[in-house]
Amino acid sequence: ESWCCHSACGAKYCSRACMEDADWAYHAILCPAVNPAWAAYEQHAQACENEYYVMAARALAGLGRFVTRVGGDVCRPDIWAEMPWASYASPVWWETMQRPEYSDSSCSEEESSEAELSSGDEASLDRFFQSTVKTQTDETKELLLKALVGSTSSSAACALLRTGPEAFGRLLGLVRVNAMGLQSSLGSEEADGSESDEQGR
């Protein structure tokens, strides 16, 4: 038996407890049926094919449960230190990404060699890629602000977002690095399990 969101947004949960936990943590604020700005944000995240945008938004939506006073919606550069995750290493997320490389398989080795970029060109493309991601992050941050203004997380979350794209970028970097670490850990466990199976045969 599955449990569905009371506002009929389409969200389904495995149990009543799971639904109540999600409602307490973020869904009461980030329900597309009652928050049109969040629905627009979700569409933006899907268009960007970026689940980290949604995960980071959920973390911010729950801030009101943990950070009760930040001096109002005041933009303060030091507000990151008051966040529950402040003690974790968190590079801005555009610095955790590698620029995608594309190759034309129809090119000969000679043509491919001639097309190779110099180190200066590579560095220039890397900077352009990071700048593009940072711009998208800033646009995403503005959409999230609209979804959170007036909610119970407004004071802490909005104050953090209003410091600029770097704060949101650091949260995204933290989410991405931890997700990649988890994937790596799970991959290692699967590999260890396969080796054990082989040895047991």
N, CA, C and O atoms as a DFTB+ gen file, in Angstrom:
804 C
 N C O
     1  1       0.844      -1.196       0.000
     2  2       0.000       0.000       0.000
     3  2       0.880       1.247       0.000
     4  3       1.813       1.358       0.796
     5  1       0.580       2.173      -0.888
     6  2       1.333       3.428      -0.948
     7  2       0.495       4.564      -0.377
     8  3      -0.735       4.526      -0.382
     9  1       1.204       5.573       0.115
    10  2       0.562       6.754       0.677
    11  2       0.857       7.937      -0.225
    12  3       1.974       8.093      -0.717
    13  1      -0.150       8.769      -0.439
    14  2      -0.014       9.895      -1.372
    15  2      -0.104      11.232      -0.631
    16  3      -0.701      11.338       0.440
    17  1       0.506      12.233      -1.237
    18  2       0.468      13.590      -0.691
    19  2      -0.979      14.043      -0.496
    20  3      -1.826      13.828      -1.364
    21  1      -1.258      14.678       0.660
    22  2      -2.618      15.143       0.963
    23  2      -3.110      16.171      -0.044
    24  3      -4.314      16.307      -0.260
    25  1      -2.177      16.896      -0.663
    26  2      -2.570      17.935      -1.627
    27  2      -2.658      17.400      -3.050
    28  3      -2.862      18.159      -3.998
    29  1      -2.504      16.097      -3.192
    30  2      -2.655      15.422      -4.488
    31  2      -1.688      15.938      -5.550
    32  3      -2.070      16.139      -6.702
    33  1      -0.422      16.151      -5.149
    34  2       0.581      16.600      -6.122
    35  2       1.157      15.441      -6.918
    36  3       1.856      15.646      -7.911
    37  1       0.861      14.212      -6.475
    38  2       1.377      13.038      -7.179
    39  2       2.501      12.327      -6.447
    40  3       2.892      11.227      -6.838
    41  1       3.030      12.939      -5.384
    42  2       4.107      12.307      -4.615
    43  2       3.561      11.092      -3.874
    44  3       2.501      11.153      -3.251
    45  1       4.310       9.972      -3.953
    46  2       3.886       8.741      -3.289
    47  2       4.957       8.284      -2.310
    48  3       6.149       8.502      -2.524
    49  1       4.512       7.644      -1.229
    50  2       5.421       7.202      -0.182
    51  2       5.122       5.752       0.182
    52  3       4.019       5.247      -0.031
    53  1       6.138       5.102       0.736
    54  2       6.004       3.674       1.044
    55  2       5.185       3.429       2.313
    56  3       4.677       2.328       2.522
    57  1       5.058       4.445       3.152
    58  2       4.308       4.282       4.398
    59  2       3.834       5.635       4.903
    60  3       4.258       6.682       4.413
    61  1       2.955       5.596       5.885
    62  2       2.482       6.840       6.490
    63  2       3.639       7.573       7.169
    64  3       3.745       8.796       7.088
    65  1       4.507       6.804       7.843
    66  2       5.648       7.412       8.535
    67  2       6.574       8.105       7.543
    68  3       7.079       9.194       7.814
    69  1       6.796       7.476       6.399
    70  2       7.656       8.061       5.358
    71  2       7.051       9.366       4.843
    72  3       7.760      10.352       4.644
    73  1       5.736       9.361       4.631
    74  2       5.050      10.559       4.151
    75  2       5.150      11.686       5.176
    76  3       5.399      12.836       4.815
    77  1       4.956      11.357       6.449
    78  2       5.019      12.372       7.499
    79  2       6.432      12.921       7.666
    80  3       6.618      14.111       7.921
    81  1       7.431      12.042       7.518
    82  2       8.819      12.486       7.595
    83  2       9.144      13.467       6.472
    84  3       9.771      14.502       6.702
    85  1       8.711      13.132       5.252
    86  2       8.957      14.008       4.105
    87  2       8.229      15.331       4.277
    88  3       8.763      16.390       3.946
    89  1       7.012      15.267       4.794
    90  2       6.235      16.484       5.014
    91  2       6.923      17.392       6.027
    92  3       6.971      18.610       5.851
    93  1       7.456      16.787       7.090
    94  2       8.147      17.540       8.137
    95  2       9.449      18.147       7.620
    96  3       9.784      19.287       7.940
    97  1      10.181      17.369       6.815
    98  2      11.506      17.800       6.371
    99  2      11.461      18.862       5.277
   100  3      12.223      19.827       5.319
   101  1      10.566      18.690       4.290
   102  2      10.581      19.627       3.163
   103  2       9.272      19.723       2.384
   104  3       8.978      20.775       1.818
   105  1       8.472      18.643       2.340
   106  2       7.365      18.617       1.380
   107  2       6.254      19.603       1.708
   108  3       5.565      20.081       0.807
   109  1       6.071      19.912       2.989
   110  2       5.027      20.888       3.345
   111  2       5.297      22.234       2.675
   112  3       4.372      22.987       2.374
   113  1       6.576      22.523       2.449
   114  2       6.975      23.778       1.793
   115  2       7.112      23.583       0.292
   116  3       6.679      24.426      -0.494
   117  1       7.720      22.460      -0.104
   118  2       8.025      22.216      -1.513
   119  2       7.044      21.229      -2.144
   120  3       7.443      20.215      -2.716
   121  1       5.776      21.539      -2.031
   122  2       4.743      20.732      -2.689
   123  2       4.258      21.494      -3.915
   124  3       3.712      22.589      -3.779
   125  1       4.443      20.946      -5.096
   126  2       4.052      21.686      -6.311
   127  2       2.564      22.002      -6.403
   128  3       2.163      22.909      -7.132
   129  1       1.741      21.251      -5.660
   130  2       0.298      21.506      -5.721
   131  2      -0.086      22.787      -4.986
   132  3      -1.096      23.414      -5.306
   133  1       0.726      23.175      -3.996
   134  2       0.402      24.375      -3.214
   135  2       1.445      25.480      -3.378
   136  3       1.266      26.588      -2.873
   137  1       2.528      25.178      -4.081
   138  2       3.603      26.157      -4.269
   139  2       3.983      26.204      -5.754
   140  3       4.892      25.491      -6.180
   141  1       3.295      27.039      -6.545
   142  2       3.561      27.112      -7.985
   143  2       5.008      27.476      -8.314
   144  3       5.544      27.041      -9.333
   145  1       5.642      28.278      -7.447
   146  2       7.035      28.659      -7.691
   147  2       7.942      27.443      -7.579
   148  3       8.946      27.341      -8.285
   149  1       7.584      26.515      -6.685
   150  2       8.366      25.279      -6.581
   151  2       8.140      24.396      -7.811
   152  3       9.069      23.747      -8.291
   153  1       6.930      24.372      -8.307
   154  2       6.646      23.595      -9.519
   155  2       7.514      24.099     -10.674
   156  3       8.036      23.306     -11.458
   157  1       7.664      25.421     -10.772
   158  2       8.511      26.010     -11.818
   159  2       9.974      25.637     -11.590
   160  3      10.712      25.371     -12.538
   161  1      10.381      25.622     -10.331
   162  2      11.762      25.248      -9.995
   163  2      12.034      23.795     -10.378
   164  3      13.081      23.484     -10.945
   165  1      11.094      22.914     -10.069
   166  2      11.252      21.494     -10.423
   167  2      11.390      21.320     -11.930
   168  3      12.216      20.536     -12.397
   169  1      10.584      22.047     -12.685
   170  2      10.670      21.970     -14.143
   171  2      12.038      22.445     -14.626
   172  3      12.617      21.865     -15.545
   173  1      12.546      23.497     -14.003
   174  2      13.879      24.008     -14.343
   175  2      14.947      22.958     -14.051
   176  3      15.834      22.733     -14.874
   177  1      14.871      22.316     -12.891
   178  2      15.842      21.288     -12.519
   179  2      15.793      20.115     -13.494
   180  3      16.831      19.561     -13.858
   181  1      14.586      19.739     -13.914
   182  2      14.439      18.644     -14.872
   183  2      15.016      19.033     -16.230
   184  3      15.656      18.221     -16.898
   185  1      14.784      20.285     -16.633
   186  2      15.326      20.755     -17.913
   187  2      16.854      20.768     -17.881
   188  3      17.506      20.522     -18.896
   189  1      17.415      21.056     -16.713
   190  2      18.880      21.063     -16.543
   191  2      19.417      19.652     -16.297
   192  3      20.629      19.440     -16.251
   193  1      18.503      18.688     -16.140
   194  2      18.872      17.300     -15.820
   195  2      19.777      17.261     -14.586
   196  3      20.818      16.603     -14.580
   197  1      19.357      17.978     -13.548
   198  2      20.196      18.136     -12.366
   199  2      19.413      17.829     -11.094
   200  3      18.686      18.684     -10.586
   201  1      19.560      16.613     -10.582
   202  2      18.870      16.230      -9.353
   203  2      19.460      16.913      -8.127
   204  3      18.795      17.011      -7.095
   205  1      20.716      17.391      -8.228
   206  2      21.332      18.078      -7.092
   207  2      20.599      19.370      -6.758
   208  3      20.563      19.778      -5.597
   209  1      20.017      20.013      -7.756
   210  2      19.243      21.225      -7.505
   211  2      18.072      20.926      -6.569
   212  3      17.756      21.721      -5.684
   213  1      17.432      19.772      -6.771
   214  2      16.284      19.387      -5.940
   215  2      16.748      18.987      -4.543
   216  3      16.127      19.361      -3.548
   217  1      17.841      18.225      -4.468
   218  2      18.347      17.770      -3.170
   219  2      18.787      18.956      -2.299
   220  3      18.502      18.994      -1.102
   221  1      19.477      19.910      -2.906
   222  2      19.924      21.093      -2.161
   223  2      18.729      21.935      -1.717
   224  3      18.724      22.479      -0.612
   225  1      17.726      22.041      -2.573
   226  2      16.524      22.810      -2.223
   227  2      15.811      22.196      -1.024
   228  3      15.312      22.914      -0.157
   229  1      15.766      20.876      -0.976
   230  2      15.125      20.201       0.157
   231  2      15.883      20.478       1.454
   232  3      15.280      20.670       2.510
   233  1      17.207      20.496       1.358
   234  2      18.015      20.801       2.544
   235  2      17.711      22.209       3.047
   236  3      17.597      22.433       4.252
   237  1      17.580      23.151       2.124
   238  2      17.290      24.536       2.506
   239  2      15.876      24.683       3.058
   240  3      15.634      25.474       3.970
   241  1      14.950      23.918       2.501
   242  2      13.559      24.001       2.963
   243  2      13.438      23.569       4.423
   244  3      12.572      24.058       5.149
   245  1      14.299      22.663       4.847
   246  2      14.241      22.179       6.221
   247  2      15.030      23.002       7.206
   248  3      15.077      22.663       8.388
   249  1      15.651      24.072       6.757
   250  2      16.505      24.874       7.637
   251  2      15.752      25.451       8.836
   252  3      16.318      25.591       9.920
   253  1      14.484      25.783       8.638
   254  2      13.714      26.375       9.711
   255  2      13.608      25.482      10.936
   256  3      13.341      25.953      12.041
   257  1      13.825      24.167      10.726
   258  2      13.764      23.224      11.851
   259  2      15.017      23.299      12.716
   260  3      14.993      22.931      13.891
   261  1      16.127      23.785      12.122
   262  2      17.409      23.726      12.810
   263  2      18.013      25.104      13.103
   264  3      18.686      25.293      14.116
   265  1      17.765      26.054      12.212
   266  2      18.306      27.405      12.398
   267  2      17.130      28.329      12.651
   268  3      16.418      28.706      11.721
   269  1      16.930      28.690      13.898
   270  2      15.726      29.452      14.256
   271  2      15.913      30.956      14.208
   272  3      14.938      31.703      14.124
   273  1      17.182      31.414      14.261
   274  2      17.386      32.862      14.269
   275  2      18.667      33.222      13.519
   276  3      19.756      32.782      13.886
   277  1      18.525      34.014      12.480
   278  2      19.698      34.464      11.728
   279  2      19.682      35.980      11.569
   280  3      20.403      36.526      10.734
   281  1      18.880      36.647      12.350
   282  2      18.813      38.104      12.249
   283  2      17.942      38.574      11.110
   284  3      18.197      39.621      10.515
   285  1      16.899      37.795      10.801
   286  2      15.997      38.188       9.723
   287  2      16.570      37.837       8.362
   288  3      17.567      37.120       8.274
   289  1      15.959      38.326       7.318
   290  2      16.408      38.041       5.963
   291  2      17.549      38.966       5.575
   292  3      17.567      39.495       4.463
   293  1      18.488      39.164       6.466
   294  2      19.598      40.076       6.212
   295  2      20.700      39.340       5.470
   296  3      21.038      38.210       5.822
   297  1      21.255      39.962       4.457
   298  2      22.332      39.358       3.678
   299  2      23.644      39.535       4.444
   300  3      24.192      40.635       4.515
   301  1      24.133      38.444       5.010
   302  2      25.370      38.504       5.782
   303  2      26.367      37.503       5.224
   304  3      26.030      36.327       5.092
   305  1      27.585      37.924       4.889
   306  2      28.582      37.016       4.319
   307  2      28.942      35.851       5.226
   308  3      29.358      34.799       4.740
   309  1      28.788      36.022       6.556
   310  2      29.208      34.979       7.494
   311  2      28.088      34.000       7.839
   312  3      28.258      33.157       8.720
   313  1      26.959      34.098       7.164
   314  2      25.811      33.275       7.544
   315  2      26.061      31.781       7.314
   316  3      25.426      30.941       7.950
   317  1      26.981      31.453       6.410
   318  2      27.286      30.032       6.152
   319  2      27.689      29.338       7.449
   320  3      27.357      28.170       7.648
   321  1      28.390      30.030       8.324
   322  2      28.884      29.436       9.575
   323  2      27.749      28.989      10.496
   324  3      27.973      28.193      11.409
   325  1      26.521      29.496      10.264
   326  2      25.387      29.141      11.106
   327  2      24.594      27.962      10.555
   328  3      23.623      27.525      11.172
   329  1      25.002      27.446       9.396
   330  2      24.285      26.349       8.776
   331  2      24.667      25.006       9.419
   332  3      25.795      24.853       9.888
   333  1      23.748      24.038       9.446
   334  2      24.031      22.733      10.066
   335  2      25.200      21.995       9.413
   336  3      25.846      21.162      10.049
   337  1      25.467      22.300       8.152
   338  2      26.525      21.598       7.405
   339  2      27.820      22.408       7.321
   340  3      28.714      22.059       6.551
   341  1      27.929      23.475       8.098
   342  2      29.070      24.392       7.982
   343  2      30.421      23.732       8.224
   344  3      31.433      24.186       7.689
   345  1      30.453      22.664       9.026
   346  2      31.734      22.044       9.376
   347  2      32.259      21.105       8.296
   348  3      33.380      20.606       8.403
   349  1      31.466      20.859       7.263
   350  2      31.888      19.952       6.199
   351  2      32.591      20.720       5.077
   352  3      32.232      21.853       4.759
   353  1      33.594      20.079       4.491
   354  2      34.294      20.687       3.349
   355  2      33.332      20.780       2.178
   356  3      32.644      19.812       1.852
   357  1      33.285      21.933       1.554
   358  2      32.311      22.094       0.474
   359  2      32.802      23.103      -0.564
   360  3      32.519      24.295      -0.446
   361  1      33.534      22.638      -1.577
   362  2      33.908      23.544      -2.668
   363  2      32.671      23.919      -3.465
   364  3      31.702      23.160      -3.506
   365  1      32.698      25.090      -4.100
   366  2      31.553      25.436      -4.964
   367  2      31.456      24.379      -6.047
   368  3      32.475      23.876      -6.522
   369  1      30.255      24.045      -6.434
   370  2      30.078      22.832      -7.207
   371  2      30.596      22.924      -8.642
   372  3      30.886      21.901      -9.262
   373  1      30.714      24.146      -9.173
   374  2      31.268      24.232     -10.525
   375  2      32.759      23.902     -10.531
   376  3      33.339      23.672     -11.592
   377  1      33.380      23.878      -9.354
   378  2      34.778      23.462      -9.270
   379  2      34.926      21.961      -9.047
   380  3      36.041      21.439      -9.050
   381  1      33.807      21.264      -8.853
   382  2      33.851      19.814      -8.677
   383  2      33.558      19.085      -9.988
   384  3      33.560      17.855     -10.036
   385  1      33.306      19.855     -11.053
   386  2      32.885      19.248     -12.319
   387  2      33.988      19.337     -13.368
   388  3      34.815      20.250     -13.359
   389  1      33.972      18.365     -14.265
   390  2      34.895      18.374     -15.392
   391  2      34.146      18.756     -16.650
   392  3      33.022      18.314     -16.886
   393  1      34.785      19.581     -17.447
   394  2      34.174      19.956     -18.723
   395  2      34.048      18.709     -19.600
   396  3      35.019      17.974     -19.773
   397  1      32.843      18.467     -20.159
   398  2      32.687      17.307     -21.038
   399  2      33.570      17.432     -22.273
   400  3      33.732      18.524     -22.819
   401  1      34.134      16.324     -22.706
   402  2      34.956      16.303     -23.910
   403  2      34.241      15.494     -24.982
   404  3      33.723      14.406     -24.727
   405  1      34.227      16.044     -26.168
   406  2      33.555      15.388     -27.279
   407  2      34.580      15.037     -28.349
   408  3      35.525      15.788     -28.590
   409  1      34.387      13.914     -28.974
   410  2      35.288      13.511     -30.050
   411  2      34.477      13.032     -31.238
   412  3      33.394      12.467     -31.087
   413  1      35.012      13.265     -32.405
   414  2      34.359      12.838     -33.639
   415  2      35.024      11.550     -34.092
   416  3      36.159      11.557     -34.568
   417  1      34.302      10.440     -33.938
   418  2      34.885       9.140     -34.265
   419  2      35.183       8.977     -35.742
   420  3      35.904       8.059     -36.131
   421  1      34.624       9.876     -36.589
   422  2      34.848       9.763     -38.031
   423  2      36.182      10.382     -38.450
   424  3      36.623      10.207     -39.585
   425  1      36.832      11.117     -37.513
   426  2      38.105      11.757     -37.844
   427  2      39.232      10.734     -37.855
   428  3      39.238       9.792     -37.062
   429  1      40.182      10.929     -38.759
   430  2      41.368      10.080     -38.775
   431  2      42.282      10.501     -37.629
   432  3      42.088      11.558     -37.029
   433  1      43.296       9.656     -37.323
   434  2      44.230       9.990     -36.248
   435  2      44.958      11.285     -36.553
   436  3      45.205      12.084     -35.650
   437  1      45.307      11.505     -37.827
   438  2      46.037      12.709     -38.215
   439  2      45.167      13.946     -38.001
   440  3      45.624      14.960     -37.474
   441  1      43.892      13.842     -38.424
   442  2      42.975      14.971     -38.241
   443  2      42.736      15.237     -36.769
   444  3      42.652      16.390     -36.345
   445  1      42.626      14.151     -35.972
   446  2      42.399      14.296     -34.548
   447  2      43.577      14.970     -33.873
   448  3      43.409      15.804     -32.984
   449  1      44.777      14.596     -34.310
   450  2      45.985      15.178     -33.730
   451  2      46.052      16.667     -34.021
   452  3      46.415      17.459     -33.151
   453  1      45.698      17.053     -35.259
   454  2      45.741      18.460     -35.642
   455  2      44.690      19.264     -34.874
   456  3      44.854      20.461     -34.641
   457  1      43.605      18.579     -34.484
   458  2      42.505      19.270     -33.819
   459  2      42.738      19.414     -32.313
   460  3      41.976      20.097     -31.628
   461  1      43.784      18.773     -31.802
   462  2      44.052      18.853     -30.370
   463  2      44.294      20.301     -29.939
   464  3      44.945      21.081     -30.634
   465  1      43.750      20.625     -28.778
   466  2      43.855      22.000     -28.289
   467  2      45.132      22.184     -27.484
   468  3      45.635      21.248     -26.863
   469  1      45.636      23.385     -27.508
   470  2      46.786      23.706     -26.676
   471  2      46.340      23.783     -25.227
   472  3      45.143      23.878     -24.956
   473  1      47.275      23.744     -24.296
   474  2      46.925      23.817     -22.873
   475  2      46.230      25.137     -22.560
   476  3      45.345      25.194     -21.707
   477  1      46.638      26.201     -23.259
   478  2      45.994      27.497     -23.053
   479  2      44.546      27.486     -23.493
   480  3      43.681      28.050     -22.823
   481  1      44.277      26.833     -24.642
   482  2      42.902      26.729     -25.141
   483  2      42.058      25.881     -24.191
   484  3      40.898      26.200     -23.929
   485  1      42.649      24.791     -23.674
   486  2      41.945      23.915     -22.737
   487  2      41.551      24.699     -21.487
   488  3      40.424      24.596     -21.004
   489  1      42.495      25.482     -20.973
   490  2      42.226      26.269     -19.765
   491  2      41.129      27.298     -20.017
   492  3      40.298      27.558     -19.147
   493  1      41.134      27.881     -21.214
   494  2      40.120      28.867     -21.564
   495  2      38.740      28.229     -21.635
   496  3      37.757      28.820     -21.188
   497  1      38.664      27.021     -22.197
   498  2      37.388      26.308     -22.280
   499  2      36.910      25.902     -20.888
   500  3      35.714      25.948     -20.603
   501  1      37.844      25.505     -20.024
   502  2      37.483      25.138     -18.657
   503  2      36.870      26.335     -17.923
   504  3      35.871      26.204     -17.215
   505  1      37.490      27.500     -18.109
   506  2      36.977      28.710     -17.460
   507  2      35.593      29.062     -17.993
   508  3      34.712      29.461     -17.230
   509  1      35.402      28.914     -19.303
   510  2      34.103      29.204     -19.905
   511  2      33.044      28.241     -19.374
   512  3      31.919      28.646     -19.083
   513  1      33.413      26.953     -19.248
   514  2      32.481      25.952     -18.748
   515  2      32.072      26.273     -17.311
   516  3      30.887      26.232     -16.981
   517  1      33.042      26.592     -16.459
   518  2      32.748      26.906     -15.074
   519  2      31.899      28.176     -14.961
   520  3      31.010      28.262     -14.114
   521  1      32.179      29.153     -15.816
   522  2      31.408      30.387     -15.814
   523  2      29.954      30.120     -16.213
   524  3      29.033      30.711     -15.649
   525  1      29.755      29.228     -17.188
   526  2      28.409      28.877     -17.640
   527  2      27.629      28.182     -16.530
   528  3      26.457      28.478     -16.299
   529  1      28.303      27.247     -15.840
   530  2      27.650      26.535     -14.735
   531  2      27.315      27.502     -13.601
   532  3      26.253      27.402     -12.988
   533  1      28.224      28.437     -13.326
   534  2      27.978      29.416     -12.267
   535  2      26.779      30.301     -12.607
   536  3      25.972      30.621     -11.734
   537  1      26.664      30.695     -13.873
   538  2      25.529      31.515     -14.304
   539  2      24.220      30.752     -14.136
   540  3      23.227      31.305     -13.664
   541  1      24.223      29.471     -14.527
   542  2      23.026      28.641     -14.370
   543  2      22.675      28.485     -12.888
   544  3      21.500      28.483     -12.521
   545  1      23.698      28.356     -12.040
   546  2      23.476      28.226     -10.599
   547  2      22.823      29.484     -10.040
   548  3      21.936      29.402      -9.191
   549  1      23.260      30.639     -10.511
   550  2      22.690      31.901     -10.054
   551  2      21.226      32.006     -10.479
   552  3      20.388      32.459      -9.700
   553  1      20.916      31.597     -11.693
   554  2      19.529      31.613     -12.161
   555  2      18.672      30.656     -11.343
   556  3      17.525      30.959     -11.013
   557  1      19.239      29.501     -11.022
   558  2      18.529      28.502     -10.221
   559  2      18.263      29.028      -8.819
   560  3      17.178      28.835      -8.269
   561  1      19.256      29.690      -8.248
   562  2      19.128      30.279      -6.910
   563  2      17.970      31.273      -6.860
   564  3      17.218      31.296      -5.886
   565  1      17.822      32.091      -7.900
   566  2      16.740      33.082      -7.933
   567  2      15.377      32.399      -7.987
   568  3      14.428      32.854      -7.348
   569  1      15.276      31.319      -8.739
   570  2      14.016      30.570      -8.792
   571  2      13.697      29.957      -7.441
   572  3      12.539      29.929      -7.022
   573  1      14.724      29.464      -6.757
   574  2      14.506      28.855      -5.446
   575  2      14.085      29.898      -4.416
   576  3      13.256      29.617      -3.551
   577  1      14.644      31.085      -4.503
   578  2      14.240      32.166      -3.599
   579  2      12.733      32.413      -3.694
   580  3      12.058      32.587      -2.679
   581  1      12.219      32.427      -4.914
   582  2      10.785      32.655      -5.117
   583  2       9.957      31.546      -4.475
   584  3       8.856      31.787      -3.979
   585  1      10.505      30.317      -4.490
   586  2       9.769      29.178      -3.936
   587  2       9.800      29.165      -2.407
   588  3       8.903      28.611      -1.771
   589  1      10.833      29.777      -1.818
   590  2      10.998      29.717      -0.364
   591  2      10.508      30.951       0.387
   592  3      10.226      30.873       1.582
   593  1      10.405      32.077      -0.293
   594  2       9.970      33.314       0.368
   595  2       8.591      33.124       1.004
   596  3       7.651      32.663       0.357
   597  1       8.494      33.485       2.268
   598  2       7.222      33.369       2.970
   599  2       6.999      32.040       3.646
   600  3       6.004      31.864       4.350
   601  1       7.925      31.074       3.444
   602  2       7.779      29.763       4.073
   603  2       8.404      29.783       5.463
   604  3       8.997      30.780       5.876
   605  1       8.264      28.666       6.180
   606  2       8.842      28.582       7.524
   607  2      10.364      28.539       7.482
   608  3      11.014      28.754       8.505
   609  1      10.941      28.264       6.315
   610  2      12.401      28.238       6.186
   611  2      12.936      29.571       5.681
   612  3      14.142      29.726       5.486
   613  1      12.032      30.545       5.467
   614  2      12.384      31.782       4.784
   615  2      13.576      32.510       5.382
   616  3      14.502      32.879       4.660
   617  1      13.564      32.720       6.683
   618  2      14.592      33.536       7.312
   619  2      15.998      33.012       7.057
   620  3      16.858      33.752       6.578
   621  1      16.240      31.746       7.371
   622  2      17.579      31.178       7.217
   623  2      17.935      30.924       5.756
   624  3      19.012      31.308       5.299
   625  1      17.028      30.276       5.025
   626  2      17.323      29.890       3.652
   627  2      17.490      31.099       2.743
   628  3      18.438      31.167       1.961
   629  1      16.582      32.043       2.845
   630  2      16.643      33.213       1.971
   631  2      17.844      34.096       2.296
   632  3      18.460      34.675       1.401
   633  1      18.172      34.192       3.586
   634  2      19.351      34.973       3.965
   635  2      20.605      34.366       3.360
   636  3      21.492      35.084       2.898
   637  1      20.675      33.029       3.364
   638  2      21.824      32.347       2.772
   639  2      21.866      32.558       1.259
   640  3      22.916      32.890       0.708
   641  1      20.745      32.369       0.595
   642  2      20.700      32.503      -0.866
   643  2      21.006      33.925      -1.329
   644  3      21.574      34.121      -2.403
   645  1      20.635      34.904      -0.528
   646  2      20.835      36.297      -0.929
   647  2      22.290      36.758      -0.817
   648  3      22.626      37.870      -1.224
   649  1      23.149      35.902      -0.264
   650  2      24.567      36.264      -0.219
   651  2      25.225      36.104      -1.586
   652  3      26.343      36.576      -1.793
   653  1      24.539      35.438      -2.525
   654  2      25.098      35.255      -3.866
   655  2      25.151      33.796      -4.269
   656  3      24.797      32.926      -3.474
   657  1      25.585      33.509      -5.490
   658  2      25.581      32.126      -5.983
   659  2      26.590      31.226      -5.278
   660  3      26.441      30.005      -5.306
   661  1      27.621      31.805      -4.639
   662  2      28.657      30.978      -4.025
   663  2      28.097      30.109      -2.892
   664  3      28.461      28.939      -2.777
   665  1      27.214      30.672      -2.053
   666  2      26.669      29.900      -0.931
   667  2      25.852      28.715      -1.436
   668  3      26.002      27.596      -0.945
   669  1      24.991      28.965      -2.418
   670  2      24.208      27.878      -3.011
   671  2      25.142      26.907      -3.728
   672  3      24.930      25.695      -3.701
   673  1      26.176      27.449      -4.371
   674  2      27.157      26.613      -5.056
   675  2      27.914      25.712      -4.097
   676  3      28.234      24.573      -4.438
   677  1      28.205      26.209      -2.898
   678  2      28.905      25.395      -1.903
   679  2      28.007      24.264      -1.407
   680  3      28.472      23.143      -1.196
   681  1      26.718      24.559      -1.220
   682  2      25.786      23.515      -0.801
   683  2      25.658      22.451      -1.893
   684  3      25.656      21.255      -1.601
   685  1      25.550      22.887      -3.142
   686  2      25.484      21.936      -4.259
   687  2      26.762      21.107      -4.334
   688  3      26.715      19.905      -4.598
   689  1      27.913      21.760      -4.098
   690  2      29.182      21.040      -4.113
   691  2      29.223      19.985      -3.030
   692  3      29.714      18.878      -3.252
   693  1      28.707      20.324      -1.856
   694  2      28.658      19.375      -0.747
   695  2      27.771      18.185      -1.091
   696  3      28.140      17.037      -0.841
   697  1      26.609      18.457      -1.661
   698  2      25.676      17.392      -2.054
   699  2      26.311      16.494      -3.122
   700  3      26.236      15.268      -3.039
   701  1      26.935      17.119      -4.124
   702  2      27.512      16.348      -5.229
   703  2      28.687      15.495      -4.768
   704  3      28.768      14.315      -5.110
   705  1      29.597      16.079      -3.996
   706  2      30.776      15.338      -3.533
   707  2      30.357      14.156      -2.660
   708  3      30.921      13.068      -2.772
   709  1      29.363      14.371      -1.787
   710  2      28.898      13.276      -0.944
   711  2      28.181      12.197      -1.746
   712  3      28.327      11.009      -1.461
   713  1      27.405      12.606      -2.750
   714  2      26.722      11.632      -3.604
   715  2      27.737      10.796      -4.382
   716  3      27.578       9.583      -4.519
   717  1      28.784      11.457      -4.892
   718  2      29.820      10.733      -5.625
   719  2      30.586       9.792      -4.703
   720  3      30.958       8.689      -5.103
   721  1      30.823      10.236      -3.455
   722  2      31.502       9.382      -2.487
   723  2      30.683       8.151      -2.160
   724  3      31.228       7.057      -2.012
   725  1      29.361       8.327      -2.046
   726  2      28.478       7.208      -1.764
   727  2      28.468       6.226      -2.931
   728  3      28.522       5.013      -2.725
   729  1      28.399       6.750      -4.168
   730  2      28.418       5.888      -5.344
   731  2      29.716       5.094      -5.416
   732  3      29.716       3.911      -5.754
   733  1      30.829       5.766      -5.092
   734  2      32.125       5.107      -5.107
   735  2      32.187       4.011      -4.049
   736  3      32.714       2.924      -4.288
   737  1      31.636       4.320      -2.871
   738  2      31.632       3.347      -1.777
   739  2      30.788       2.127      -2.132
   740  3      31.187       0.991      -1.877
   741  1      29.617       2.370      -2.721
   742  2      28.749       1.271      -3.119
   743  2      29.394       0.439      -4.217
   744  3      29.275      -0.786      -4.237
   745  1      30.085       1.126      -5.139
   746  2      30.778       0.418      -6.208
   747  2      31.869      -0.485      -5.668
   748  3      32.063      -1.597      -6.160
   749  1      32.592      -0.005      -4.645
   750  2      33.660      -0.796      -4.030
   751  2      33.087      -2.013      -3.326
   752  3      33.655      -3.103      -3.385
   753  1      31.946      -1.817      -2.653
   754  2      31.310      -2.935      -1.956
   755  2      30.840      -4.000      -2.945
   756  3      30.959      -5.195      -2.678
   757  1      30.302      -3.559      -4.096
   758  2      29.856      -4.506      -5.105
   759  2      31.038      -5.276      -5.680
   760  3      30.955      -6.481      -5.921
   761  1      32.154      -4.553      -5.900
   762  2      33.348      -5.201      -6.426
   763  2      33.888      -6.221      -5.429
   764  3      34.286      -7.320      -5.814
   765  1      33.903      -5.854      -4.137
   766  2      34.365      -6.778      -3.099
   767  2      33.465      -8.006      -3.030
   768  3      33.937      -9.127      -2.838
   769  1      32.158      -7.777      -3.191
   770  2      31.217      -8.890      -3.173
   771  2      31.430      -9.834      -4.329
   772  3      31.330     -11.051      -4.179
   773  1      31.731      -9.253      -5.517
   774  2      31.971     -10.085      -6.706
   775  2      33.220     -10.924      -6.531
   776  3      33.251     -12.093      -6.916
   777  1      34.275     -10.314      -5.938
   778  2      35.508     -11.039      -5.703
   779  2      35.289     -12.184      -4.723
   780  3      35.844     -13.269      -4.896
   781  1      34.478     -11.943      -3.691
   782  2      34.191     -12.980      -2.708
   783  2      33.435     -14.132      -3.352
   784  3      33.685     -15.299      -3.052
   785  1      32.486     -13.782      -4.261
   786  2      31.718     -14.824      -4.968
   787  2      32.642     -15.669      -5.821
   788  3      32.519     -16.893      -5.871
   789  1      33.582     -14.993      -6.501
   790  2      34.514     -15.725      -7.361
   791  2      35.388     -16.668      -6.536
   792  3      35.636     -17.805      -6.935
   793  1      35.850     -16.186      -5.384
   794  2      36.710     -16.998      -4.543
   795  2      35.954     -18.158      -3.920
   796  3      36.536     -19.200      -3.618
   797  1      34.651     -17.974      -3.728
   798  2      33.855     -19.018      -3.106
   799  2      33.476     -20.138      -4.050
   800  3      32.973     -21.182      -3.634
   801  1      33.728     -19.901      -5.348
   802  2      33.344     -20.946      -6.331
   803  2      34.415     -22.013      -6.440
   804  3      34.266     -22.962      -7.210
